[in-house]
């Protein structure tokens, strides 16, 4: 057990090449290779993947690899912006532009000038605003709401979506020209169920963070725990894993973790087994001495 925990701690260190992105699966390594390529390129990036896979972490890794890393990284969660406030949120407004506009306000594009703007859940932007967004991406110009003055910005765009934007285009909810403007360099982040070999180091990393934040002793993460985690489907991906671990830490009795999960079925049998992973792990450890 002690050897297993030491292995996990060591592998977390090895897998930490891009900050909070943890793992060594082929799928994740492909993503990190793409981050390394596109980070310095100053081009638009579209990150796709299911909710909870860590698209925002990939966006931050791209930013950290870019020449703009000393300039602002401004984030907009497009799914949380009220429909009537999108234009003001993006481009700002002047005093009196609408009821409640009691002062001039900078939009996210001005705040990100010279830096990077991350548009999370970009597929949620209303269709009627997408043309204005396309204009500022193409020309670097815009007007604040209620102002006739044209302003210029220099912003790199990183966007993310858990929607299939091609289907959104076919349904008439997303502009095809905006899609092609955003997707100069697409990156697909695989769900957790497709990279189960990342679970040992990912769970250990999250467990360490959770215990540090809660100010409690870190329980042992054992082989049987990993076996349970790798038999589950993870519809909520990394976010669901983090929530599960936090509940387990809070409810741990005598420092023992217990997971309340309904284990997956036949699909899980196709995945990499925990037995194989730990057999390989033991061989790696032996080779170090």
PASEBA-1860 file (N, C-alpha, C; in nm, 3 decimals):
! residues 289
1> XXXXXXXX> 0.083/-0.121/0.000/0.000/0.000/0.000/0.086/0.126/0.000 ~ 0.189/0.125/0.084/0.278/0.240/0.091/0.345/0.261/-0.043 ~ 0.387/0.150/-0.107/0.453/0.159/-0.236/0.359/0.217/-0.340 ~ 0.231/0.174/-0.337/0.133/0.228/-0.432/0.118/0.378/-0.416 ~ 0.107/0.427/-0.293/0.091/0.570/-0.268/0.215/0.648/-0.310 ~ 0.333/0.593/-0.286/0.455/0.660/-0.329/0.461/0.668/-0.481 ~ 0.418/0.562/-0.546/0.414/0.562/-0.692/0.321/0.670/-0.745 ~ 0.204/0.678/-0.687/0.108/0.778/-0.733/0.161/0.919/-0.715
9> XXXXXXXX> 0.224/0.946/-0.600/0.280/1.079/-0.579/0.388/1.112/-0.681 ~ 0.471/1.013/-0.713/0.577/1.034/-0.811/0.520/1.058/-0.950 ~ 0.418/0.980/-0.987/0.359/0.995/-1.119/0.286/1.127/-1.134 ~ 0.228/1.179/-1.026/0.165/1.310/-1.031/0.270/1.415/-1.067 ~ 0.388/1.406/-1.007/0.494/1.501/-1.038/0.534/1.491/-1.184 ~ 0.548/1.368/-1.234/0.589/1.347/-1.373/0.484/1.402/-1.469 ~ 0.357/1.386/-1.434/0.247/1.420/-1.525/0.204/1.566/-1.515 ~ 0.279/1.647/-1.444/0.238/1.784/-1.419/0.301/1.885/-1.513
17> XXXXXXXX> 0.333/1.844/-1.636/0.403/1.934/-1.727/0.324/2.057/-1.766 ~ 0.190/2.052/-1.758/0.106/2.165/-1.794/0.014/2.203/-1.679 ~ 0.073/2.238/-1.566/-0.005/2.289/-1.454/-0.104/2.188/-1.401 ~ -0.234/2.221/-1.411/-0.338/2.138/-1.352/-0.381/2.023/-1.443 ~ -0.327/2.014/-1.563/-0.362/1.904/-1.653/-0.278/1.783/-1.615 ~ -0.343/1.679/-1.565/-0.271/1.565/-1.509/-0.310/1.437/-1.581 ~ -0.210/1.359/-1.620/-0.235/1.231/-1.684/-0.127/1.200/-1.786 ~ -0.123/1.072/-1.828/-0.022/1.031/-1.925/-0.080/0.943/-2.035
25> XXXXXXXX> -0.211/0.944/-2.052/-0.273/0.863/-2.157/-0.236/0.916/-2.294 ~ -0.251/0.831/-2.393/-0.222/0.871/-2.531/-0.311/0.989/-2.572 ~ -0.438/0.984/-2.532/-0.532/1.091/-2.569/-0.489/1.225/-2.509 ~ -0.447/1.222/-2.383/-0.407/1.346/-2.317/-0.274/1.396/-2.372 ~ -0.183/1.306/-2.401/-0.055/1.347/-2.459/-0.075/1.415/-2.594 ~ -0.172/1.367/-2.671/-0.202/1.430/-2.800/-0.249/1.574/-2.779 ~ -0.336/1.594/-2.679/-0.384/1.728/-2.648/-0.266/1.819/-2.608 ~ -0.178/1.768/-2.523/-0.066/1.849/-2.476/0.031/1.880/-2.589
33> XXXXXXXX> 0.048/1.787/-2.682/0.131/1.813/-2.800/0.070/1.927/-2.882 ~ -0.062/1.924/-2.897/-0.130/2.030/-2.972/-0.118/2.164/-2.902 ~ -0.128/2.163/-2.768/-0.111/2.286/-2.690/0.027/2.344/-2.715 ~ 0.129/2.258/-2.712/0.265/2.305/-2.735/0.285/2.364/-2.873 ~ 0.214/2.310/-2.971/0.226/2.361/-3.108/0.155/2.494/-3.127 ~ 0.032/2.502/-3.081/-0.050/2.619/-3.111/-0.030/2.734/-3.011 ~ 0.021/2.702/-2.891/0.038/2.806/-2.790/0.111/2.929/-2.840 ~ 0.229/2.915/-2.900/0.304/3.032/-2.946/0.254/3.089/-3.079
41> XXXXXXXX> 0.158/3.024/-3.144/0.121/3.060/-3.281/0.029/3.181/-3.291 ~ -0.033/3.223/-3.181/-0.120/3.341/-3.178/-0.238/3.331/-3.275 ~ -0.290/3.211/-3.292/-0.405/3.189/-3.378/-0.525/3.151/-3.294 ~ -0.644/3.153/-3.355/-0.766/3.117/-3.284/-0.772/2.965/-3.262 ~ -0.824/2.926/-3.146/-0.832/2.784/-3.110/-0.974/2.754/-3.064 ~ -1.028/2.641/-3.108/-1.158/2.593/-3.059/-1.136/2.461/-2.987 ~ -1.169/2.459/-2.858/-1.153/2.339/-2.775/-1.289/2.274/-2.759 ~ -1.301/2.149/-2.801/-1.428/2.077/-2.794/-1.417/1.960/-2.697
49> XXXXXXXX> -1.529/1.925/-2.638/-1.532/1.812/-2.546/-1.653/1.821/-2.456 ~ -1.684/1.710/-2.392/-1.798/1.705/-2.303/-1.781/1.798/-2.183 ~ -1.892/1.829/-2.119/-1.887/1.911/-1.998/-1.804/1.841/-1.891 ~ -1.716/1.918/-1.828/-1.639/1.865/-1.716/-1.508/1.799/-1.751 ~ -1.466/1.802/-1.879/-1.340/1.734/-1.916/-1.217/1.821/-1.890 ~ -1.237/1.951/-1.863/-1.123/2.037/-1.836/-1.083/2.127/-1.951 ~ -1.180/2.168/-2.032/-1.149/2.254/-2.148/-1.087/2.386/-2.104 ~ -1.133/2.438/-1.988/-1.077/2.565/-1.940/-0.931/2.549/-1.899
57> XXXXXXXX> -0.890/2.431/-1.854/-0.750/2.407/-1.820/-0.664/2.404/-1.945 ~ -0.718/2.348/-2.053/-0.646/2.347/-2.181/-0.630/2.491/-2.232 ~ -0.735/2.570/-2.219/-0.728/2.710/-2.261/-0.620/2.785/-2.184 ~ -0.613/2.763/-2.053/-0.510/2.831/-1.973/-0.371/2.782/-2.010 ~ -0.357/2.653/-2.043/-0.226/2.601/-2.084/-0.182/2.666/-2.215 ~ -0.275/2.686/-2.308/-0.242/2.755/-2.433/-0.197/2.897/-2.405 ~ -0.269/2.965/-2.318/-0.234/3.102/-2.279/-0.094/3.107/-2.217 ~ -0.063/3.012/-2.129/0.067/3.011/-2.061/0.181/2.985/-2.159
65> XXXXXXXX> 0.152/2.919/-2.272/0.255/2.891/-2.372/0.269/3.003/-2.475 ~ 0.183/3.103/-2.467/0.178/3.206/-2.571/0.268/3.325/-2.539 ~ 0.289/3.407/-2.639/0.366/3.530/-2.621/0.285/3.636/-2.547 ~ 0.155/3.609/-2.524/0.067/3.704/-2.455/0.050/3.669/-2.307 ~ 0.129/3.578/-2.257/0.110/3.531/-2.119/0.134/3.639/-2.014 ~ 0.201/3.749/-2.052/0.220/3.860/-1.959/0.109/3.964/-1.969 ~ 0.013/3.939/-2.058/-0.102/4.026/-2.077/-0.226/3.954/-2.021 ~ -0.340/4.022/-2.011/-0.457/3.962/-1.944/-0.512/3.838/-2.014
73> XXXXXXXX> -0.564/3.746/-1.934/-0.649/3.638/-1.983/-0.788/3.665/-1.926 ~ -0.881/3.702/-2.012/-1.017/3.737/-1.971/-1.111/3.624/-2.014 ~ -1.195/3.579/-1.921/-1.285/3.466/-1.946/-1.430/3.512/-1.946 ~ -1.505/3.464/-2.043/-1.650/3.485/-2.047/-1.718/3.349/-2.056 ~ -1.801/3.316/-1.958/-1.884/3.196/-1.966/-2.012/3.235/-2.038 ~ -2.018/3.206/-2.167/-2.128/3.253/-2.250/-2.262/3.194/-2.207 ~ -2.260/3.079/-2.140/-2.383/3.016/-2.095/-2.446/3.089/-1.977 ~ -2.368/3.172/-1.908/-2.419/3.239/-1.789/-2.456/3.385/-1.812
81> XXXXXXXX> -2.436/3.435/-1.934/-2.467/3.576/-1.963/-2.612/3.587/-2.010 ~ -2.694/3.669/-1.945/-2.832/3.689/-1.991/-2.834/3.737/-2.135 ~ -2.930/3.689/-2.210/-2.938/3.717/-2.354/-2.933/3.867/-2.384 ~ -3.003/3.947/-2.303/-3.011/4.091/-2.331/-2.884/4.166/-2.295 ~ -2.791/4.099/-2.227/-2.668/4.167/-2.183/-2.543/4.124/-2.259 ~ -2.559/4.038/-2.359/-2.442/3.988/-2.431/-2.362/4.102/-2.495 ~ -2.430/4.194/-2.565/-2.359/4.299/-2.636/-2.281/4.387/-2.540 ~ -2.343/4.423/-2.429/-2.275/4.504/-2.328/-2.158/4.427/-2.267
89> XXXXXXXX> -2.178/4.298/-2.243/-2.072/4.215/-2.183/-1.950/4.209/-2.274 ~ -1.971/4.192/-2.402/-1.860/4.181/-2.496/-1.796/4.316/-2.529 ~ -1.880/4.416/-2.558/-1.830/4.541/-2.615/-1.839/4.662/-2.523 ~ -1.904/4.647/-2.406/-1.918/4.758/-2.315/-2.032/4.850/-2.353 ~ -2.054/4.953/-2.271/-2.160/5.049/-2.301/-2.125/5.185/-2.243 ~ -2.197/5.286/-2.287/-2.179/5.420/-2.235/-2.291/5.452/-2.136 ~ -2.268/5.551/-2.054/-2.367/5.595/-1.957/-2.496/5.634/-2.029 ~ -2.609/5.579/-1.985/-2.738/5.612/-2.044/-2.773/5.530/-2.166
97> XXXXXXXX> -2.690/5.432/-2.201/-2.717/5.352/-2.321/-2.847/5.272/-2.306 ~ -2.881/5.237/-2.183/-3.005/5.165/-2.154/-3.038/5.187/-2.007 ~ -3.157/5.150/-1.968/-3.199/5.167/-1.829/-3.106/5.089/-1.736 ~ -3.050/5.160/-1.641/-2.957/5.096/-1.549/-2.812/5.119/-1.582 ~ -2.784/5.176/-1.700/-2.646/5.206/-1.738/-2.608/5.341/-1.677 ~ -2.563/5.341/-1.553/-2.537/5.465/-1.480/-2.395/5.516/-1.500 ~ -2.311/5.439/-1.566/-2.174/5.482/-1.595/-2.122/5.408/-1.717 ~ -2.015/5.460/-1.776/-1.949/5.389/-1.885/-1.892/5.256/-1.832
105> XXXXXXXX> -1.892/5.157/-1.917/-1.841/5.026/-1.876/-1.760/4.964/-1.988 ~ -1.641/4.916/-1.955/-1.559/4.845/-2.053/-1.615/4.705/-2.075 ~ -1.610/4.659/-2.200/-1.649/4.522/-2.231/-1.530/4.429/-2.221 ~ -1.557/4.301/-2.237/-1.451/4.202/-2.221/-1.343/4.215/-2.329 ~ -1.381/4.259/-2.449/-1.280/4.276/-2.554/-1.180/4.385/-2.517 ~ -1.227/4.497/-2.464/-1.135/4.602/-2.423/-1.048/4.558/-2.307 ~ -1.106/4.485/-2.214/-1.029/4.436/-2.100/-0.918/4.340/-2.144 ~ -0.944/4.266/-2.253/-0.848/4.167/-2.302/-0.751/4.225/-2.405
113> XXXXXXXX> -0.759/4.353/-2.434/-0.676/4.413/-2.539/-0.528/4.383/-2.515 ~ -0.463/4.329/-2.616/-0.324/4.290/-2.604/-0.305/4.152/-2.547 ~ -0.413/4.092/-2.496/-0.405/3.961/-2.432/-0.493/3.859/-2.500 ~ -0.559/3.776/-2.418/-0.635/3.662/-2.468/-0.776/3.664/-2.410 ~ -0.874/3.635/-2.494/-1.013/3.626/-2.450/-1.059/3.481/-2.465 ~ -1.100/3.420/-2.354/-1.149/3.282/-2.356/-1.301/3.283/-2.353 ~ -1.362/3.237/-2.460/-1.508/3.230/-2.472/-1.552/3.088/-2.442 ~ -1.589/3.064/-2.317/-1.633/2.930/-2.276/-1.779/2.911/-2.317
121> XXXXXXXX> -1.812/2.791/-2.364/-1.947/2.759/-2.413/-1.991/2.859/-2.520 ~ -1.905/2.874/-2.620/-1.927/2.973/-2.726/-2.054/2.944/-2.807 ~ -2.100/2.819/-2.807/-2.220/2.785/-2.880/-2.347/2.846/-2.822 ~ -2.337/2.906/-2.702/-2.453/2.968/-2.637/-2.471/3.114/-2.676 ~ -2.381/3.169/-2.758/-2.394/3.310/-2.799/-2.516/3.323/-2.891 ~ -2.606/3.418/-2.863/-2.725/3.435/-2.947/-2.689/3.460/-3.093 ~ -2.767/3.405/-3.183/-2.739/3.415/-3.326/-2.730/3.560/-3.371 ~ -2.816/3.647/-3.316/-2.817/3.786/-3.361/-2.692/3.863/-3.322
129> XXXXXXXX> -2.616/3.813/-3.226/-2.492/3.878/-3.186/-2.370/3.819/-3.255 ~ -2.385/3.704/-3.314/-2.270/3.637/-3.373/-2.206/3.717/-3.487 ~ -2.286/3.793/-3.561/-2.232/3.876/-3.669/-2.139/3.984/-3.615 ~ -2.175/4.045/-3.502/-2.091/4.147/-3.442/-1.963/4.086/-3.387 ~ -1.974/3.966/-3.334/-1.855/3.898/-3.285/-1.763/3.865/-3.402 ~ -1.820/3.820/-3.512/-1.741/3.789/-3.630/-1.667/3.913/-3.679 ~ -1.732/4.028/-3.676/-1.669/4.151/-3.723/-1.545/4.185/-3.641 ~ -1.555/4.178/-3.509/-1.441/4.214/-3.427/-1.329/4.111/-3.442
137> XXXXXXXX> -1.363/3.984/-3.470/-1.260/3.884/-3.494/-1.188/3.908/-3.626 ~ -1.262/3.953/-3.727/-1.203/3.976/-3.858/-1.129/4.108/-3.868 ~ -1.189/4.214/-3.813/-1.136/4.348/-3.834/-1.071/4.408/-3.710 ~ -1.100/4.350/-3.593/-1.045/4.406/-3.470/-1.108/4.538/-3.430 ~ -1.231/4.564/-3.477/-1.299/4.689/-3.445/-1.439/4.662/-3.392 ~ -1.491/4.757/-3.311/-1.624/4.745/-3.253/-1.665/4.881/-3.198 ~ -1.793/4.892/-3.159/-1.843/5.011/-3.091/-1.909/4.968/-2.960 ~ -1.888/5.048/-2.858/-1.961/5.024/-2.735/-2.110/5.049/-2.759
145> XXXXXXXX> -2.192/4.982/-2.681/-2.335/5.002/-2.690/-2.367/5.146/-2.650 ~ -2.437/5.220/-2.741/-2.471/5.359/-2.714/-2.365/5.458/-2.756 ~ -2.261/5.412/-2.824/-2.151/5.500/-2.865/-2.125/5.481/-3.014 ~ -2.097/5.590/-3.086/-2.069/5.580/-3.229/-1.920/5.567/-3.258 ~ -1.836/5.588/-3.159/-1.691/5.582/-3.180/-1.647/5.437/-3.204 ~ -1.572/5.416/-3.311/-1.518/5.284/-3.341/-1.385/5.265/-3.269 ~ -1.374/5.156/-3.199/-1.254/5.127/-3.121/-1.182/5.006/-3.180 ~ -1.052/5.000/-3.156/-0.968/4.894/-3.211/-0.907/4.813/-3.098
153> XXXXXXXX> -0.907/4.681/-3.114/-0.847/4.594/-3.014/-0.761/4.487/-3.083 ~ -0.666/4.436/-3.008/-0.582/4.325/-3.053/-0.597/4.213/-2.952 ~ -0.678/4.114/-2.987/-0.714/4.007/-2.892/-0.700/3.872/-2.960 ~ -0.640/3.778/-2.886/-0.640/3.640/-2.933/-0.761/3.569/-2.874 ~ -0.829/3.489/-2.957/-0.950/3.420/-2.913/-0.922/3.271/-2.894 ~ -0.958/3.223/-2.774/-0.965/3.079/-2.748/-1.110/3.051/-2.711 ~ -1.175/2.961/-2.781/-1.315/2.930/-2.755/-1.328/2.783/-2.715 ~ -1.436/2.752/-2.646/-1.463/2.615/-2.605/-1.612/2.587/-2.616
161> XXXXXXXX> -1.646/2.462/-2.643/-1.788/2.426/-2.653/-1.807/2.278/-2.624 ~ -1.916/2.246/-2.551/-1.955/2.106/-2.534/-2.065/2.068/-2.632 ~ -2.105/2.163/-2.717/-2.202/2.136/-2.822/-2.129/2.097/-2.950 ~ -2.196/2.020/-3.035/-2.145/1.993/-3.170/-2.182/2.113/-3.256 ~ -2.087/2.200/-3.280/-2.117/2.325/-3.350/-2.158/2.302/-3.496 ~ -2.114/2.193/-3.556/-2.159/2.163/-3.692/-2.308/2.132/-3.692 ~ -2.355/2.061/-3.591/-2.499/2.037/-3.579/-2.574/2.166/-3.551 ~ -2.513/2.255/-3.471/-2.575/2.385/-3.444/-2.587/2.467/-3.572
169> XXXXXXXX> -2.489/2.457/-3.661/-2.494/2.527/-3.790/-2.609/2.472/-3.874 ~ -2.620/2.339/-3.880/-2.728/2.277/-3.957/-2.865/2.314/-3.902 ~ -2.873/2.334/-3.771/-3.000/2.372/-3.708/-3.028/2.521/-3.719 ~ -2.934/2.597/-3.775/-2.954/2.741/-3.793/-2.928/2.822/-3.667 ~ -2.857/2.765/-3.571/-2.831/2.835/-3.445/-2.689/2.890/-3.434 ~ -2.605/2.857/-3.531/-2.467/2.906/-3.527/-2.420/2.936/-3.668 ~ -2.353/3.048/-3.683/-2.308/3.093/-3.815/-2.188/3.009/-3.861 ~ -2.194/2.964/-3.987/-2.083/2.882/-4.038/-1.957/2.964/-4.054
177> XXXXXXXX> -1.970/3.096/-4.089/-1.850/3.179/-4.106/-1.782/3.206/-3.972 ~ -1.860/3.219/-3.866/-1.801/3.235/-3.733/-1.733/3.105/-3.689 ~ -1.796/2.993/-3.720/-1.735/2.864/-3.685/-1.597/2.850/-3.749 ~ -1.587/2.881/-3.878/-1.458/2.866/-3.946/-1.356/2.967/-3.897 ~ -1.404/3.081/-3.849/-1.312/3.180/-3.794/-1.255/3.132/-3.661 ~ -1.337/3.064/-3.583/-1.294/3.018/-3.451/-1.209/2.892/-3.458 ~ -1.237/2.807/-3.555/-1.178/2.674/-3.556/-1.055/2.664/-3.645 ~ -0.970/2.767/-3.643/-0.845/2.761/-3.717/-0.763/2.641/-3.669
185> XXXXXXXX> -0.763/2.620/-3.537/-0.690/2.507/-3.478/-0.782/2.439/-3.377 ~ -0.848/2.330/-3.416/-0.938/2.261/-3.323/-0.863/2.162/-3.233 ~ -0.906/2.153/-3.108/-0.852/2.055/-3.013/-0.969/1.982/-2.950 ~ -0.965/1.850/-2.954/-1.071/1.767/-2.895/-1.018/1.704/-2.767 ~ -1.088/1.727/-2.655/-1.048/1.671/-2.526/-1.135/1.548/-2.499 ~ -1.071/1.433/-2.484/-1.144/1.307/-2.466/-1.208/1.302/-2.328 ~ -1.323/1.236/-2.316/-1.385/1.217/-2.184/-1.304/1.120/-2.099 ~ -1.329/1.120/-1.969/-1.254/1.037/-1.875/-1.268/0.889/-1.909
193> XXXXXXXX> -1.385/0.845/-1.954/-1.407/0.702/-1.981/-1.319/0.651/-2.095 ~ -1.264/0.743/-2.176/-1.176/0.704/-2.286/-1.028/0.716/-2.250 ~ -0.998/0.756/-2.129/-0.858/0.764/-2.084/-0.848/0.720/-1.938 ~ -0.893/0.599/-1.913/-0.897/0.545/-1.778/-0.759/0.533/-1.714 ~ -0.655/0.519/-1.797/-0.521/0.506/-1.740/-0.476/0.633/-1.670 ~ -0.547/0.745/-1.693/-0.515/0.869/-1.622/-0.573/0.872/-1.480 ~ -0.667/0.783/-1.452/-0.739/0.792/-1.325/-0.651/0.780/-1.200 ~ -0.551/0.691/-1.196/-0.470/0.685/-1.074/-0.403/0.816/-1.038
201> XXXXXXXX> -0.336/0.880/-1.134/-0.266/1.005/-1.103/-0.363/1.121/-1.090 ~ -0.470/1.119/-1.169/-0.568/1.227/-1.162/-0.639/1.226/-1.027 ~ -0.681/1.108/-0.981/-0.749/1.099/-0.852/-0.655/1.139/-0.738 ~ -0.529/1.095/-0.747/-0.432/1.131/-0.643/-0.409/1.282/-0.638 ~ -0.399/1.343/-0.754/-0.378/1.488/-0.762/-0.497/1.564/-0.703 ~ -0.618/1.524/-0.743/-0.737/1.591/-0.693/-0.753/1.571/-0.543 ~ -0.723/1.451/-0.497/-0.734/1.421/-0.354/-0.639/1.509/-0.272 ~ -0.519/1.526/-0.321/-0.422/1.612/-0.252/-0.471/1.756/-0.245
209> XXXXXXXX> -0.526/1.807/-0.355/-0.577/1.944/-0.359/-0.695/1.961/-0.264 ~ -0.787/1.865/-0.266/-0.907/1.873/-0.183/-0.869/1.876/-0.035 ~ -0.782/1.786/0.005/-0.743/1.778/0.147/-0.669/1.902/0.191 ~ -0.587/1.958/0.103/-0.516/2.082/0.135/-0.615/2.196/0.155 ~ -0.716/2.203/0.067/-0.815/2.311/0.077/-0.902/2.294/0.202 ~ -0.938/2.171/0.235/-1.023/2.147/0.352/-0.944/2.145/0.483 ~ -0.812/2.138/0.472/-0.728/2.137/0.592/-0.739/2.008/0.671 ~ -0.748/1.895/0.599/-0.759/1.766/0.666/-0.646/1.675/0.618
217> XXXXXXXX> -0.618/1.571/0.697/-0.516/1.474/0.659/-0.562/1.398/0.534 ~ -0.467/1.367/0.447/-0.502/1.300/0.322/-0.516/1.150/0.342 ~ -0.635/1.095/0.314/-0.653/0.949/0.326/-0.572/0.877/0.218 ~ -0.549/0.748/0.241/-0.476/0.669/0.143/-0.565/0.634/0.026 ~ -0.510/0.647/-0.094/-0.580/0.606/-0.215/-0.521/0.471/-0.256 ~ -0.599/0.366/-0.243/-0.549/0.231/-0.258/-0.591/0.169/-0.392 ~ -0.532/0.056/-0.420/-0.560/-0.014/-0.543/-0.709/-0.044/-0.559 ~ -0.775/-0.085/-0.452/-0.918/-0.116/-0.462/-1.000/0.008/-0.497
225> XXXXXXXX> -0.954/0.126/-0.452/-1.023/0.249/-0.489/-1.015/0.273/-0.639 ~ -0.895/0.256/-0.694/-0.877/0.277/-0.838/-0.961/0.178/-0.918 ~ -0.969/0.055/-0.872/-1.051/-0.046/-0.942/-1.197/-0.003/-0.949 ~ -1.246/0.053/-0.838/-1.384/0.101/-0.836/-1.401/0.218/-0.933 ~ -1.308/0.313/-0.930/-1.317/0.431/-1.016/-1.314/0.393/-1.163 ~ -1.237/0.291/-1.197/-1.221/0.255/-1.338/-1.335/0.167/-1.391 ~ -1.427/0.129/-1.305/-1.545/0.055/-1.351/-1.667/0.146/-1.368 ~ -1.648/0.273/-1.348/-1.759/0.368/-1.357/-1.751/0.445/-1.489
233> XXXXXXXX> -1.865/0.492/-1.539/-1.873/0.555/-1.671/-1.832/0.703/-1.673 ~ -1.841/0.773/-1.560/-1.802/0.914/-1.548/-1.874/1.007/-1.648 ~ -2.006/1.012/-1.643/-2.078/1.105/-1.731/-2.043/1.251/-1.704 ~ -2.005/1.282/-1.579/-1.968/1.419/-1.545/-1.819/1.446/-1.553 ~ -1.742/1.346/-1.598/-1.599/1.360/-1.623/-1.521/1.405/-1.500 ~ -1.418/1.490/-1.520/-1.329/1.527/-1.410/-1.404/1.601/-1.299 ~ -1.501/1.680/-1.337/-1.578/1.754/-1.237/-1.653/1.658/-1.145 ~ -1.710/1.553/-1.201/-1.780/1.454/-1.119/-1.682/1.380/-1.029
241> XXXXXXXX> -1.564/1.348/-1.082/-1.462/1.281/-1.001/-1.420/1.367/-0.883 ~ -1.402/1.496/-0.907/-1.364/1.586/-0.798/-1.471/1.592/-0.691 ~ -1.597/1.600/-0.732/-1.707/1.603/-0.635/-1.715/1.474/-0.555 ~ -1.696/1.361/-0.623/-1.699/1.231/-0.554/-1.589/1.224/-0.448 ~ -1.468/1.265/-0.485/-1.356/1.258/-0.392/-1.378/1.351/-0.273 ~ -1.434/1.468/-0.298/-1.457/1.561/-0.187/-1.560/1.505/-0.090 ~ -1.666/1.444/-0.142/-1.765/1.381/-0.053/-1.701/1.268/0.027 ~ -1.615/1.190/-0.040/-1.551/1.077/0.027/-1.459/1.124/0.138
249> XXXXXXXX> -1.388/1.235/0.115/-1.299/1.290/0.218/-1.380/1.338/0.338 ~ -1.489/1.407/0.311/-1.572/1.461/0.419/-1.633/1.349/0.504 ~ -1.672/1.240/0.438/-1.741/1.133/0.510/-1.647/1.020/0.553 ~ -1.517/1.035/0.529/-1.421/0.928/0.561/-1.422/0.897/0.710 ~ -1.429/0.769/0.742/-1.425/0.723/0.881/-1.289/0.661/0.909 ~ -1.222/0.711/1.013/-1.089/0.661/1.050/-0.991/0.670/0.934 ~ -1.010/0.772/0.850/-0.918/0.794/0.739/-0.937/0.701/0.621 ~ -1.046/0.622/0.618/-1.071/0.528/0.509/-1.169/0.586/0.408
257> XXXXXXXX> -1.131/0.588/0.281/-1.217/0.639/0.176/-1.316/0.532/0.131 ~ -1.441/0.574/0.109/-1.541/0.486/0.050/-1.615/0.565/-0.057 ~ -1.633/0.502/-0.175/-1.697/0.569/-0.287/-1.837/0.512/-0.308 ~ -1.933/0.601/-0.323/-2.071/0.562/-0.348/-2.097/0.572/-0.498 ~ -2.066/0.465/-0.571/-2.079/0.464/-0.716/-2.151/0.339/-0.763 ~ -2.231/0.355/-0.869/-2.287/0.240/-0.937/-2.191/0.206/-1.050 ~ -2.131/0.089/-1.041/-2.025/0.054/-1.135/-2.081/0.024/-1.272 ~ -1.997/0.052/-1.376/-2.036/0.029/-1.514/-2.037/-0.118/-1.550
265> XXXXXXXX> -2.082/-0.146/-1.673/-2.096/-0.284/-1.716/-1.999/-0.322/-1.826 ~ -2.054/-0.375/-1.935/-1.971/-0.436/-2.039/-1.876/-0.338/-2.105 ~ -1.917/-0.213/-2.116/-1.829/-0.115/-2.179/-1.700/-0.101/-2.101 ~ -1.708/-0.113/-1.971/-1.589/-0.097/-1.889/-1.490/-0.212/-1.913 ~ -1.542/-0.329/-1.951/-1.455/-0.443/-1.975/-1.366/-0.422/-2.095 ~ -1.403/-0.329/-2.182/-1.322/-0.299/-2.299/-1.208/-0.205/-2.264 ~ -1.217/-0.139/-2.150/-1.117/-0.039/-2.110/-0.995/-0.106/-2.050 ~ -0.891/-0.025/-2.029/-0.769/-0.075/-1.964/-0.801/-0.111/-1.821
273> XXXXXXXX> -0.769/-0.229/-1.778/-0.803/-0.274/-1.644/-0.708/-0.218/-1.541 ~ -0.759/-0.201/-1.419/-0.674/-0.152/-1.310/-0.563/-0.251/-1.281 ~ -0.592/-0.382/-1.297/-0.491/-0.484/-1.269/-0.370/-0.464/-1.360 ~ -0.394/-0.437/-1.485/-0.285/-0.418/-1.581/-0.207/-0.293/-1.549 ~ -0.278/-0.187/-1.514/-0.212/-0.060/-1.485/-0.118/-0.074/-1.367 ~ -0.166/-0.138/-1.261/-0.081/-0.149/-1.143/0.032/-0.251/-1.162 ~ 0.012/-0.350/-1.249/0.120/-0.442/-1.282/0.231/-0.366/-1.353 ~ 0.191/-0.279/-1.448/0.289/-0.197/-1.518/0.356/-0.100/-1.422
281> XXXXXXXX> 0.277/-0.047/-1.327/0.331/0.047/-1.230/0.439/-0.018/-1.146 ~ 0.414/-0.141/-1.100/0.511/-0.212/-1.018/0.640/-0.235/-1.095 ~ 0.627/-0.265/-1.222/0.747/-0.286/-1.305/0.825/-0.157/-1.319 ~ 0.754/-0.042/-1.337/0.821/0.087/-1.346/0.896/0.118/-1.218 ~ 0.833/0.089/-1.105/0.897/0.117/-0.975/1.022/0.031/-0.960 ~ 1.012/-0.096/-0.996/1.127/-0.186/-0.983/1.243/-0.138/-1.070 ~ 1.210/-0.084/-1.187/1.314/-0.038/-1.278/1.387/0.085/-1.228 ~ 1.329/0.153/-1.129/1.394/0.274/-1.077/1.506/0.241/-0.979
289> X> 1.513/0.118/-0.933/1.611/0.081/-0.830/1.713/-0.019/-0.886
END
